[in-house]
Amino acid sequence: MAGRRQMNFVDCQIDVSQSDLEKGVANDCKRCPIARALLRQLPDLESVEVDTNALWFHFGCIGKTAIRTPPGLAEKINEIDDDKPVKPFSFRLVIA
């Protein structure tokens, strides 16, 4: 389609660091530790929303897209939101 850019394929490991866990805001889909990690590691990402069912990405001029929450990540989201102790962790992110 002329004039419209498609987002490049993303397949990477996202590392949620101790700093992300300490500075992130539980129960805030835009400022939680996972959102912080995504924003830190995906330089073209302008904003993100994280929940147990889906991740919504806004890549500026490229546009918005959503994916199902990767396997195992919903449990981490719930642990963070329930203020349970969570150690740094990683997950695989694939956006086609």
N, C-alpha and C positions, 0 to 999 in steps of 0.2 A: 504494500500500500504506500503510495507516494507521500512523502512528507511526514511519515510516522516511523519512529525508530522502535525497534524491538529490543528488549532487554537481553543482554548476553546471558548465556547459561552460567549459573553459579553452582559450584560443587566444592564445598570447603568445610573445614573443621572450624567451629566457633568455640573459643575458649572463654569460659566465664571465670574471671580471675577473683582472687580474694578482694581486690579493690572494687570490682563490680559488685560483689556481694555486700561489702561494707557501705558503699555509697549509693547503691540502688535503693529504690523505694518499693517496699512490698505493697501489693494490691494496687499498683499503678502501672497500667499496661504500657505507658509510654516512657516510664523512668525506672522500671524494675531492673534488677541486675542483668537479666537476659537482654533487655532492650539496650542497656548500656554497652554490653559486649558486642551486640550486632552493630550498633552505631560506630563503635571504636574500630571494628575490624572490616567493615564494608564502607570504604571511603565515599562511594557515590550515593549512599543511603542518606536521605534527608530526614526521614522519620520512620518509626516502626511502632506497631501495636502488637502486644503479645498476650495471648490467652491460651487456655488449655485446649481449645479446638482449632485455632488458626493463628497464623502470623501474617500481619498485613504490612507491606513494605511500600514506601513512596520513594522512588528513585529520581526525583526532580523532573527534568524534561523527558525522561523515559516513561514515567507514569507509575501507576499503582498496580500492585499484584498481591495476591494472597496465596498461601499454601496451608495445607493441614499441618498442625503442630507435629514436628518430628517425633518418632517413637521414643518413649521414655521421658520426653521433656515435660509433658503434662504433670508428671509426678514431681519433678523438680519445682515447677511453678507452684504447685500446691504446698510443697514443703516450705518454700520461701514465703508464700502468702500466709501460711499458718505459723510463721516465726519459728520454724524448726531449724536446728543447726544444719547448715549445708556447706560442704567443702567445695573448693573450686572443681569445676567439671567441664567437659567438652561434649559437643554434639555435632553431628553432621548436618549441614544445611545444603539442600538441593533445591534450586529454583530453575525450572526449565523455561 
